[in-house]
Amino acid sequence: MRIVLVGASGVVGRAVNALLAGRHEIVAASRSGGDVQVNIAEPASIRALFERAASFDSLVCTAGAVTYAPFPRLGEADYEVGLRRLMGQVNLVTYGLAYIADGGSFTLTSGLTNYDPIREGTASSLVNGALEGYVRGAAIEMPRGVRINLVSPTLVEESAPLYGPYFPGTATMPAREVALGYVKSVEGAQSGRVFRMGWSREAIG
């Protein structure tokens, strides 16, 4: 299988690559380095990615960023950071449909904040909730047997030094275990699913 991995240089992207590379051809894409460069916040960059990568069987996106700030201080520019992440993943699917093989798959990434809100995480909650709705809606209309899923990890262990203070009391999961959700999406048969990796019962509610 030929897999385009967007965000390949990140913590989760590297773990996904490690699990899939032995069985599949990986086209590593990131903002710097990799086989091809892409900035998912720029539609033209996404179009150029597919022109260079050409046909593929699966696409995995682990890239994106949101702004963490107190709700009263969040302005339009702060929300725009996350909305670009949202539309970047949507555009990977929109433009990628012309290049993906019949029966292929898209795997996008969200997080737990739309179910388990945190202080300073409103922008994150907005993006994650929208991505879940998008994947469920798109799944029932995907052409040519193409599948689409979402991986929603808990706090990744390797990222805890940076993001841990935002998630008090939240259990972490190593990136290599989070990556199993992407393997399930790519190599499995399900569509329209949200694979919640490492979530506690309390988080789900």
N, CA, C and O of each residue as an XYZ file, in Angstrom:
820
protein
N       0.839     -1.185      0.000
C       0.000      0.000      0.000
C       0.889      1.256      0.000
O       1.911      1.293      0.686
N       0.503      2.265     -0.759
C       1.246      3.531     -0.779
C       0.510      4.520      0.110
O      -0.642      4.861     -0.157
N       1.174      4.984      1.169
C       0.543      5.809      2.190
C       1.205      7.171      2.239
O       2.419      7.265      2.415
N       0.419      8.231      2.086
C       0.898      9.589      2.292
C       0.714      9.922      3.771
O      -0.407      9.916      4.279
N       1.812     10.209      4.456
C       1.786     10.493      5.891
C       2.105     11.966      6.102
O       3.258     12.383      5.994
N       1.079     12.744      6.403
C       1.227     14.186      6.623
C       1.469     14.433      8.111
O       0.705     13.979      8.962
N       2.537     15.155      8.405
C       2.948     15.322      9.797
C       3.942     14.263     10.209
O       4.040     13.915     11.386
N       4.679     13.750      9.243
C       5.565     12.611      9.480
C       6.704     12.916     10.435
O       7.262     11.998     11.037
N       7.063     14.190     10.589
C       8.196     14.537     11.439
C       7.799     14.773     12.889
O       8.672     14.959     13.737
N       6.505     14.771     13.195
C       6.041     15.007     14.555
C       6.133     13.760     15.423
O       6.490     12.682     14.950
N       5.805     13.924     16.695
C       5.899     12.821     17.661
C       5.027     11.646     17.236
O       5.510     10.516     17.160
N       3.755     11.895     16.959
C       2.856     10.816     16.562
C       3.176     10.351     15.149
O       3.140      9.153     14.869
N       3.485     11.271     14.270
C       3.820     10.902     12.897
C       4.986      9.936     12.823
O       4.947      8.979     12.051
N       6.010     10.168     13.604
C       7.165      9.257     13.611
C       6.764      7.874     14.109
O       7.241      6.861     13.597
N       5.885      7.835     15.109
C       5.442      6.544     15.646
C       4.591      5.794     14.620
O       4.713      4.577     14.484
N       3.739      6.509     13.907
C       2.928      5.882     12.857
C       3.830      5.342     11.759
O       3.630      4.228     11.275
N       4.807      6.118     11.374
C       5.756      5.690     10.346
C       6.465      4.409     10.763
O       6.627      3.490      9.960
N       6.885      4.353     12.014
C       7.613      3.182     12.504
C       6.780      1.910     12.415
O       7.318      0.835     12.152
N       5.461      2.023     12.634
C       4.600      0.842     12.601
C       4.219      0.426     11.182
O       4.039     -0.762     10.912
N       4.096      1.386     10.284
C       3.596      1.077      8.949
C       4.696      0.862      7.902
O       4.472      0.184      6.899
N       5.861      1.426      8.128
C       6.896      1.433      7.082
C       7.374      0.044      6.694
O       7.794     -0.166      5.556
N       7.318     -0.898      7.608
C       7.801     -2.239      7.287
C       6.916     -2.990      6.314
O       7.366     -3.931      5.661
N       5.639     -2.574      6.212
C       4.681     -3.290      5.363
C       4.198     -2.472      4.176
O       3.583     -3.015      3.258
N       4.471     -1.168      4.186
C       3.917     -0.287      3.162
C       4.963      0.723      2.694
O       5.977      0.943      3.356
N       4.695      1.327      1.547
C       5.521      2.429      1.055
C       4.986      3.728      1.658
O       3.818      4.072      1.471
N       5.835      4.438      2.373
C       5.440      5.669      3.037
C       5.977      6.872      2.271
O       7.173      6.960      1.995
N       5.086      7.793      1.933
C       5.484      9.086      1.395
C       5.385     10.076      2.559
O       4.292     10.512      2.919
N       6.525     10.422      3.135
C       6.560     11.277      4.323
C       6.433     12.740      3.917
O       7.206     13.236      3.098
N       5.447     13.427      4.500
C       5.206     14.835      4.194
C       5.179     15.636      5.489
O       4.558     15.227      6.469
N       5.849     16.767      5.485
C       5.852     17.659      6.646
C       6.219     19.055      6.191
O       6.541     19.276      5.023
N       6.169     19.998      7.120
C       6.483     21.384      6.756
C       7.953     21.549      6.400
O       8.311     22.434      5.622
N       8.804     20.700      6.967
C      10.226     20.739      6.629
C      10.752     19.314      6.646
O      10.446     18.546      7.558
N      11.539     18.961      5.647
C      12.065     17.611      5.571
C      11.068     16.646      4.975
O      10.039     17.051      4.432
N      11.382     15.355      5.079
C      10.511     14.337      4.512
C      10.702     14.206      3.018
O      11.594     14.820      2.434
N       9.852     13.396      2.407
C       9.904     13.201      0.958
C       9.334     14.394      0.208
O       9.834     14.768     -0.853
N       8.281     14.991      0.766
C       7.682     16.192      0.183
C       7.322     17.148      1.314
O       7.097     16.723      2.447
N       7.269     18.421      1.006
C       6.912     19.419      2.001
C       5.476     19.880      1.792
O       5.007     20.006      0.661
N       4.788     20.128      2.900
C       3.410     20.606      2.812
C       3.082     21.411      4.055
O       3.516     21.082      5.159
N       2.319     22.457      3.863
C       1.754     23.250      4.950
C       0.245     23.158      4.800
O      -0.325     23.762      3.891
N      -0.416     22.403      5.689
C      -1.842     22.144      5.495
C      -2.694     23.387      5.700
O      -3.883     23.374      5.383
N      -2.108     24.468      6.228
C      -2.855     25.717      6.365
C      -2.981     26.452      5.042
O      -3.722     27.431      4.945
N      -2.259     25.988      4.014
C      -2.259     26.648      2.715
C      -2.825     25.701      1.649
O      -2.182     24.706      1.315
N      -4.012     25.991      1.113
C      -4.603     25.111      0.094
C      -3.685     24.849     -1.093
O      -3.643     23.731     -1.608
N      -2.954     25.863     -1.528
C      -2.053     25.675     -2.674
C      -0.966     24.657     -2.351
O      -0.539     23.902     -3.225
N      -0.521     24.636     -1.104
C       0.505     23.675     -0.691
C      -0.051     22.251     -0.713
O       0.663     21.311     -1.062
N      -1.310     22.093     -0.344
C      -1.938     20.774     -0.377
C      -2.083     20.287     -1.816
O      -1.809     19.125     -2.115
N      -2.510     21.173     -2.695
C      -2.619     20.796     -4.108
C      -1.261     20.363     -4.658
O      -1.165     19.377     -5.389
N      -0.211     21.110     -4.300
C       1.133     20.772     -4.769
C       1.590     19.431     -4.204
O       2.297     18.688     -4.884
N       1.202     19.114     -2.984
C       1.543     17.819     -2.385
C       1.020     16.681     -3.241
O       1.755     15.743     -3.548
N      -0.246     16.758     -3.627
C      -0.827     15.667     -4.405
C      -0.268     15.612     -5.817
O      -0.156     14.534     -6.400
N       0.079     16.756     -6.366
C       0.698     16.744     -7.693
C       2.049     16.029     -7.656
O       2.424     15.346     -8.610
N       2.775     16.191     -6.551
C       4.086     15.532     -6.427
C       3.943     14.070     -6.024
O       4.644     13.203     -6.547
N       3.026     13.800     -5.084
C       2.880     12.429     -4.581
C       2.159     11.528     -5.569
O       2.378     10.316     -5.581
N       1.297     12.114     -6.402
C       0.510     11.370     -7.396
C      -0.425     10.380     -6.703
O      -0.910     10.665     -5.609
N      -0.683      9.242     -7.306
C      -1.690      8.317     -6.771
C      -1.208      7.668     -5.481
O      -0.011      7.468     -5.275
N      -2.174      7.342     -4.611
C      -1.862      6.707     -3.334
C      -3.061      5.884     -2.889
O      -4.160      6.009     -3.428
N      -2.820      5.037     -1.888
C      -3.875      4.166     -1.363
C      -4.484      4.682     -0.067
O      -5.677      4.498      0.174
N      -3.679      5.324      0.765
C      -4.174      5.837      2.039
C      -3.455      7.137      2.377
O      -2.301      7.350      2.005
N      -4.166      7.991      3.087
C      -3.564      9.211      3.610
C      -3.814      9.286      5.100
O      -4.936      9.081      5.562
N      -2.768      9.580      5.848
C      -2.854      9.773      7.291
C      -2.376     11.183      7.603
O      -1.311     11.588      7.137
N      -3.136     11.930      8.375
C      -2.716     13.260      8.801
C      -2.607     13.306     10.316
O      -3.589     13.075     11.022
N      -1.411     13.605     10.815
C      -1.198     13.792     12.248
C      -0.772     15.227     12.546
O      -0.319     15.525     13.652
N      -0.916     16.119     11.560
C      -0.432     17.497     11.689
C      -1.530     18.434     12.150
O      -2.716     18.133     12.015
N      -1.126     19.577     12.697
C      -2.086     20.614     13.050
C      -1.746     21.274     14.371
O      -1.000     20.723     15.180
N      -2.298     22.458     14.583
C      -2.042     23.218     15.805
C      -3.269     24.043     16.150
O      -4.048     24.418     15.273
N      -3.432     24.321     17.439
C      -4.499     25.213     17.908
C      -3.897     26.162     18.941
O      -2.801     25.932     19.453
N      -4.631     27.227     19.237
C      -4.199     28.205     20.235
C      -4.829     27.872     21.581
O      -6.041     27.684     21.677
N      -4.001     27.800     22.618
C      -4.483     27.636     23.984
C      -4.376     28.987     24.684
O      -3.283     29.534     24.829
N      -5.513     29.517     25.114
C      -5.546     30.813     25.782
C      -6.855     30.947     26.547
O      -7.840     30.303     26.186
N      -6.893     31.774     27.604
C      -8.151     31.982     28.336
C      -9.257     32.458     27.398
O      -9.023     33.285     26.516
N     -10.445     31.936     27.593
C     -11.568     32.234     26.698
C     -11.795     33.731     26.478
O     -12.005     34.140     25.337
N     -11.761     34.571     27.531
C     -12.031     35.996     27.281
C     -10.988     36.670     26.389
O     -11.252     37.729     25.819
N      -9.817     36.069     26.267
C      -8.753     36.674     25.462
C      -8.702     36.126     24.046
O      -7.947     36.639     23.220
N      -9.477     35.107     23.745
C      -9.444     34.526     22.405
C     -10.080     35.473     21.401
O     -11.225     35.893     21.567
N      -9.336     35.803     20.368
C      -9.848     36.654     19.314
C      -9.925     35.905     18.000
O      -9.600     34.719     17.933
N     -10.349     36.583     16.971
C     -10.521     35.952     15.667
C      -9.229     35.301     15.175
O      -9.256     34.192     14.640
N      -8.112     35.977     15.354
C      -6.839     35.429     14.889
C      -6.476     34.145     15.631
O      -5.889     33.233     15.050
N      -6.824     34.076     16.910
C      -6.532     32.880     17.699
C      -7.356     31.689     17.206
O      -6.837     30.583     17.059
N      -8.629     31.923     16.957
C      -9.469     30.849     16.426
C      -9.012     30.431     15.026
O      -9.095     29.259     14.658
N      -8.537     31.393     14.266
C      -8.134     31.115     12.889
C      -7.023     30.070     12.824
O      -6.970     29.288     11.874
N      -6.144     30.045     13.811
C      -5.077     29.041     13.837
C      -5.667     27.636     13.803
O      -5.242     26.795     13.012
N      -6.648     27.388     14.666
C      -7.281     26.080     14.701
C      -8.156     25.806     13.496
O      -8.221     24.676     13.012
N      -8.829     26.838     13.010
C      -9.693     26.647     11.848
C      -8.878     26.305     10.607
O      -9.357     25.592      9.725
N      -7.663     26.806     10.537
C      -6.789     26.412      9.433
C      -6.401     24.948      9.552
O      -6.270     24.249      8.547
N      -6.217     24.486     10.790
C      -5.950     23.060     10.993
C      -7.152     22.239     10.559
O      -7.013     21.212      9.895
N      -8.337     22.706     10.943
C      -9.567     22.020     10.557
C      -9.702     21.955      9.036
O      -9.880     20.877      8.469
N      -9.617     23.111      8.381
C      -9.796     23.141      6.935
C      -8.630     22.476      6.213
O      -8.799     21.963      5.107
N      -7.457     22.480      6.823
C      -6.337     21.767      6.227
C      -6.629     20.286      6.105
O      -6.347     19.680      5.071
N      -7.195     19.692      7.156
C      -7.526     18.265      7.107
C      -8.696     18.015      6.145
O      -8.707     17.027      5.411
N      -9.668     18.918      6.161
C     -10.781     18.792      5.216
C     -10.262     18.874      3.784
O     -10.684     18.096      2.929
N      -9.363     19.796      3.518
C      -8.833     19.951      2.164
C      -7.967     18.769      1.731
O      -7.908     18.451      0.544
N      -7.303     18.125      2.671
C      -6.558     16.915      2.318
C      -7.493     15.868      1.728
O      -7.128     15.151      0.797
N      -8.695     15.788      2.273
C      -9.685     14.846      1.744
C     -10.274     15.366      0.433
O     -10.360     14.633     -0.552
N     -10.675     16.631      0.432
C     -11.319     17.211     -0.751
C     -10.433     17.092     -1.983
O     -10.880     16.615     -3.026
N      -9.183     17.521     -1.869
C      -8.271     17.467     -3.012
C      -7.732     16.058     -3.235
O      -7.435     15.668     -4.364
N      -7.612     15.307     -2.155
C      -7.038     13.967     -2.264
C      -7.934     12.959     -2.957
O      -7.452     11.942     -3.454
N      -9.244     13.229     -2.998
C     -10.165     12.296     -3.636
C      -9.823     12.050     -5.102
O     -10.104     10.975     -5.633
N      -9.225     13.027     -5.751
C      -8.881     12.869     -7.163
C      -7.669     11.964     -7.369
O      -7.388     11.546     -8.492
N      -6.955     11.662     -6.292
C      -5.710     10.893     -6.401
C      -5.760      9.548     -5.682
O      -4.947      8.667     -5.963
N      -6.701      9.381     -4.761
C      -6.732      8.164     -3.953
C      -7.319      6.998     -4.747
O      -8.223      7.181     -5.562
N      -6.795      5.806     -4.499
C      -7.258      4.610     -5.196
C      -8.637      4.187     -4.706
O      -9.038      4.534     -3.595
N      -9.361      3.442     -5.530
C     -10.626      2.847     -5.101
C     -10.388      2.009     -3.853
O      -9.407      1.269     -3.771
N     -11.284      2.126     -2.888
C     -11.141      1.355     -1.662
C     -10.075      1.877     -0.723
O      -9.733      1.206      0.251
N      -9.534      3.074     -0.994
C      -8.506      3.655     -0.138
C      -9.079      4.230      1.148
O     -10.259      4.045      1.445
N      -8.240      4.930      1.912
C      -8.714      5.467      3.190
C      -8.015      6.768      3.544
O      -6.856      6.997      3.197
N      -8.764      7.617      4.250
C      -8.231      8.817      4.874
C      -8.324      8.649      6.385
O      -9.332      8.162      6.896
N      -7.278      9.050      7.101
C      -7.295      9.024      8.559
C      -6.864     10.387      9.068
O      -5.730     10.811      8.845
N      -7.775     11.077      9.756
C      -7.505     12.404     10.287
C      -7.279     12.337     11.792
O      -7.393     11.270     12.394
N      -6.960     13.480     12.398
C      -6.618     13.507     13.823
C      -7.363     14.613     14.541
O      -7.423     15.745     14.061
N      -7.938     14.283     15.701
C      -8.538     15.293     16.575
C      -7.927     15.131     17.976
O      -6.728     14.885     18.105
N      -8.746     15.269     19.012
C      -8.281     15.129     20.391
C      -9.471     15.050     21.314
O     -10.616     15.028     20.864
N      -9.206     15.009     22.602
C     -10.290     14.730     23.545
C     -11.014     15.965     24.077
O     -11.957     15.819     24.855
N     -10.607     17.180     23.686
C     -11.135     18.360     24.372
C     -12.593     18.676     24.074
O     -13.219     19.414     24.834
N     -13.158     18.138     22.985
C     -14.578     18.404     22.759
C     -15.462     17.571     23.686
O     -16.611     17.935     23.933
N     -14.934     16.447     24.205
C     -15.664     15.643     25.187
C     -15.218     15.957     26.609
O     -16.016     15.879     27.544
N     -13.971     16.306     26.772
C     -13.388     16.547     28.096
C     -12.731     17.927     28.076
O     -11.508     18.019     27.973
N     -13.520     19.006     28.173
C     -12.981     20.359     28.025
C     -11.947     20.698     29.092
O     -11.975     20.172     30.205
N     -11.040     21.585     28.722
C     -10.001     22.044     29.638
C      -9.994     23.572     29.644
O     -10.489     24.203     28.711
N      -9.440     24.152     30.680
C      -9.249     25.598     30.703
C      -8.312     25.995     29.566
O      -7.327     25.310     29.291
N      -8.621     27.076     28.929
C      -7.837     27.632     27.818
C      -7.904     26.759     26.560
O      -7.093     26.918     25.647
N      -8.875     25.836     26.516
C      -8.951     24.915     25.386
C     -10.174     25.075     24.502
O     -10.514     24.154     23.759
N     -10.848     26.225     24.560
C     -12.069     26.403     23.768
C     -11.810     26.256     22.280
O     -12.593     25.610     21.582
N     -10.739     26.834     21.784
C     -10.436     26.731     20.349
C     -10.182     25.285     19.950
O     -10.571     24.857     18.863
N      -9.532     24.537     20.828
C      -9.284     23.118     20.577
C     -10.594     22.341     20.551
O     -10.791     21.486     19.688
N     -11.496     22.632     21.495
C     -12.796     21.958     21.532
C     -13.577     22.204     20.250
O     -14.210     21.293     19.716
N     -13.531     23.424     19.763
C     -14.232     23.788     18.531
C     -13.742     22.950     17.355
O     -14.546     22.384     16.614
N     -12.435     22.871     17.187
C     -11.855     22.152     16.051
C     -12.118     20.659     16.154
O     -12.510     20.029     15.171
N     -11.908     20.087     17.335
C     -12.076     18.641     17.484
C     -13.518     18.207     17.277
O     -13.774     17.172     16.661
N     -14.456     18.988     17.784
C     -15.860     18.655     17.573
C     -16.245     18.727     16.108
O     -16.984     17.878     15.611
N     -15.743     19.742     15.415
C     -16.043     19.878     13.989
C     -15.468     18.724     13.185
O     -16.120     18.224     12.269
N     -14.261     18.297     13.514
C     -13.638     17.192     12.787
C     -14.423     15.894     12.966
O     -14.583     15.127     12.017
N     -14.909     15.649     14.177
C     -15.697     14.437     14.404
C     -16.972     14.457     13.565
O     -17.326     13.452     12.948
N     -17.657     15.589     13.540
C     -18.865     15.684     12.734
C     -18.574     15.526     11.252
O     -19.328     14.877     10.526
N     -17.484     16.119     10.811
C     -17.111     16.030      9.400
C     -16.862     14.591      8.985
O     -17.361     14.153      7.949
N     -16.107     13.861      9.766
C     -15.763     12.479      9.400
C     -17.010     11.607      9.360
O     -17.167     10.798      8.446
N     -17.888     11.756     10.327
C     -19.105     10.940     10.330
C     -19.990     11.270      9.131
O     -20.570     10.380      8.509
N     -20.085     12.573      8.813
C     -20.907     12.968      7.683
C     -20.322     12.538      6.352
O     -21.039     12.052      5.478
N     -19.010     12.719      6.197
C     -18.355     12.377      4.934
C     -18.374     10.871      4.676
O     -18.451     10.434      3.528
N     -18.304     10.087      5.744
C     -18.187      8.627      5.588
C     -19.351      8.024      4.813
O     -19.158      7.057      4.075
N     -20.553      8.572      4.963
C     -21.715      7.960      4.318
C     -21.852      8.355      2.852
O     -22.716      7.838      2.143
N     -20.986      9.286      2.393
C     -21.060      9.721      1.003
C     -19.751      9.522      0.245
O     -19.619      9.983     -0.889
N     -18.797      8.852      0.847
C     -17.512      8.646      0.186
C     -17.691      7.805     -1.087
O     -18.351      6.767     -1.045
N     -17.119      8.234     -2.203
C     -17.255      7.480     -3.454
C     -16.265      6.328     -3.539
O     -15.276      6.295     -2.807
N     -16.531      5.401     -4.416
C     -15.596      4.355     -4.831
C     -15.076      3.484     -3.689
O     -13.973      2.942     -3.762
N     -15.872      3.357     -2.649
C     -15.470      2.510     -1.539
C     -14.388      3.100     -0.665
O     -13.791      2.382      0.138
N     -14.118      4.388     -0.796
C     -13.102      5.049      0.030
C     -13.627      5.195      1.458
O     -14.792      5.528      1.670
N     -12.767      4.945      2.418
C     -13.123      5.033      3.830
C     -12.510      6.290      4.451
O     -11.530      6.832      3.940
N     -13.102      6.745      5.560
C     -12.544      7.860      6.316
C     -12.781      7.638      7.799
O     -13.890      7.293      8.208
N     -11.749      7.834      8.603
C     -11.829      7.683     10.055
C     -11.060      8.805     10.736
O     -10.363      9.594     10.098
N     -11.210      8.847     12.045
C     -10.549      9.858     12.863
C      -9.899      9.177     14.061
O     -10.506      8.305     14.683
N      -8.680      9.565     14.387
C      -8.025      9.098     15.605
C      -8.021     10.252     16.603
O      -7.590     11.359     16.282
N      -8.500      9.988     17.803
C      -8.594     11.013     18.845
C      -7.812     10.538     20.065
O      -8.358      9.826     20.908
N      -6.546     10.923     20.170
C      -5.733     10.435     21.281
C      -5.882     11.261     22.552
O      -6.241     12.438     22.508
N      -5.604     10.632     23.664
C      -5.435     11.348     24.917
C      -4.116     12.113     24.852
O      -3.500     12.188     23.789
N      -3.685     12.669     25.952
C      -2.403     13.370     26.011
C      -1.280     12.386     25.702
O      -1.134     11.370     26.381
N      -0.495     12.687     24.684
C       0.600     11.806     24.284
C       1.755     11.954     25.278
O       2.165     13.067     25.609
N       2.266     10.825     25.743
C       3.283     10.827     26.798
C       4.476     11.704     26.455
O       4.959     12.458     27.299
N       4.946     11.606     25.232
C       6.127     12.363     24.838
C       5.867     13.868     24.765
O       6.805     14.664     24.802
N       4.605     14.254     24.662
C       4.247     15.670     24.587
C       3.851     16.250     25.947
O       3.583     17.446     26.059
N       3.814     15.408     26.968
C       3.372     15.855     28.286
C       4.212     16.991     28.867
O       3.651     17.871     29.520
N       5.540     17.012     28.658
C       6.303     18.141     29.197
C       5.840     19.494     28.664
O       5.952     20.504     29.357
N       5.321     19.519     27.439
C       4.869     20.769     26.828
C       3.409     21.058     27.120
O       3.058     22.190     27.454
N       2.545     20.040     26.998
C       1.100     20.258     27.099
C       0.484     19.759     28.408
O      -0.685     20.029     28.681
N       1.250     19.043     29.207
C       0.722     18.470     30.442
C       0.029     19.451     31.362
O      -1.014     19.111     31.921
N       0.563     20.669     31.549
C      -0.096     21.618     32.455
C      -1.525     21.980     32.047
O      -2.317     22.402     32.890
N      -1.861     21.820     30.771
C      -3.225     22.094     30.322
C      -4.182     20.946     30.659
O      -5.399     21.128     30.627
N      -3.644     19.773     30.978
C      -4.467     18.575     31.137
C      -4.245     17.932     32.507
O      -3.785     16.792     32.575
N      -4.557     18.630     33.590
C      -4.340     18.050     34.917
C      -5.167     16.778     35.114
O      -6.349     16.728     34.774
N      -4.524     15.763     35.667
C      -5.218     14.516     35.969
C      -5.521     13.648     34.775
O      -6.239     12.657     34.910
N      -4.996     13.984     33.596
C      -5.270     13.216     32.389
C      -4.192     12.162     32.170
O      -3.002     12.478     32.166
N      -4.602     10.916     31.989
C      -3.658      9.840     31.740
C      -2.991     10.034     30.385
O      -3.618     10.494     29.431
N      -1.727      9.681     30.315
C      -0.998      9.781     29.054
C      -0.907      8.405     28.380
O      -1.147      7.373     29.006
N      -0.562      8.420     27.115
C      -0.342      7.192     26.353
C       0.883      7.401     25.467
O       0.995      8.439     24.815
N       1.807      6.432     25.430
C       2.983      6.576     24.562
C       2.576      6.675     23.098
O       1.585      6.079     22.674
N       3.348      7.430     22.336
C       3.042      7.630     20.922
C       2.957      6.310     20.171
O       2.135      6.173     19.265
N       3.789      5.334     20.528
C       3.778      4.048     19.817
C       2.449      3.326     20.002
O       2.050      2.552     19.133
N       1.747      3.564     21.126
C       0.440      2.954     21.336
C      -0.663      3.773     20.654
O      -1.613      3.210     20.110
N      -0.533      5.088     20.687
C      -1.471      5.938     19.949
C      -1.455      5.559     18.468
O      -2.493      5.559     17.807
N      -0.275      5.241     17.959
C      -0.122      4.919     16.536
C      -0.932      3.701     16.117
O      -1.241      3.546     14.935
N      -1.281      2.839     17.055
C      -2.083      1.663     16.716
C      -3.455      2.054     16.174
O      -4.023      1.329     15.357
N      -3.992      3.186     16.614
C      -5.270      3.645     16.088
C      -5.193      3.944     14.603
O      -6.137      3.685     13.856
N      -4.072      4.487     14.183
C      -3.878      4.788     12.760
C      -3.699      3.504     11.958
O      -4.182      3.400     10.830
N      -3.015      2.543     12.529
C      -2.869      1.245     11.862
C      -4.233      0.599     11.681
O      -4.527      0.050     10.619
N      -5.067      0.662     12.715
C      -6.411      0.075     12.632
C      -7.216      0.735     11.529
O      -7.934      0.063     10.787
N      -7.097      2.058     11.421
C      -7.837      2.777     10.392
C      -7.336      2.435      8.997
O      -8.139      2.204      8.092
N      -6.032      2.399      8.812
C      -5.440      2.160      7.494
C      -5.646      0.721      7.041
O      -6.053      0.478      5.905
N      -5.369     -0.222      7.913
C      -5.368     -1.622      7.514
C      -6.691     -2.333      7.801
O      -6.882     -3.475      7.382
N      -7.596     -1.674      8.504
C      -8.875     -2.290      8.836
C      -9.922     -2.051      7.764
O      -9.602     -1.726      6.621
N     -11.191     -2.218      8.156
C     -12.284     -2.118      7.191
C     -13.348     -1.112      7.595
O     -14.318     -0.923      6.860
N     -13.196     -0.458      8.744
C     -14.247      0.409      9.248
C     -14.170      1.802      8.632
O     -13.117      2.229      8.159
N     -15.302      2.499      8.645
C     -15.366      3.865      8.134
C     -16.320      4.676      8.992
O     -17.282      4.145      9.548
N     -16.042      5.975      9.095
C     -16.876      6.848      9.903
C     -16.671      6.674     11.390
O     -17.516      7.079     12.188
N     -15.550      6.072     11.773
C     -15.280      5.779     13.181
C     -14.333      6.809     13.793
O     -13.485      7.382     13.110
N     -14.501      7.028     15.099
C     -13.562      7.812     15.889
C     -12.858      6.847     16.827
O     -13.476      6.305     17.744
N     -11.583      6.631     16.607
C     -10.800      5.733     17.451
C     -10.202      6.549     18.593
O      -9.265      7.323     18.397
N     -10.762      6.362     19.793
C     -10.350      7.130     20.970
C      -9.233      6.363     21.682
O      -9.478      5.349     22.336
N      -8.024      6.859     21.545
C      -6.857      6.156     22.056
C      -6.472      6.680     23.440
O      -6.096      7.841     23.603
N      -6.577      5.782     24.442
C      -6.123      6.108     25.782
C      -7.087      6.934     26.615
O      -6.720      7.421     27.685
N      -8.315      7.097     26.141
C      -9.285      7.876     26.907
C      -9.711      7.108     28.156
O      -9.869      5.888     28.117
N      -9.897      7.829     29.264
C     -10.439      7.219     30.467
C     -11.964      7.240     30.396
O     -12.550      7.996     29.621
N     -12.591      6.407     31.206
C     -14.062      6.395     31.276
C     -14.582      7.757     31.714
O     -15.644      8.190     31.266
N     -13.828      8.446     32.600
C     -14.250      9.748     33.088
C     -14.265     10.782     31.960
O     -15.122     11.665     31.920
N     -13.299     10.654     31.046
C     -13.223     11.610     29.941
C     -14.417     11.468     29.013
O     -14.961     12.461     28.528
N     -14.825     10.215     28.767
C     -15.948      9.974     27.862
C     -17.260     10.400     28.508
O     -18.156     10.889     27.820
N     -17.384     10.224     29.806
C     -18.546     10.720     30.548
C     -19.731      9.806     30.529
O     -20.764     10.122     31.121
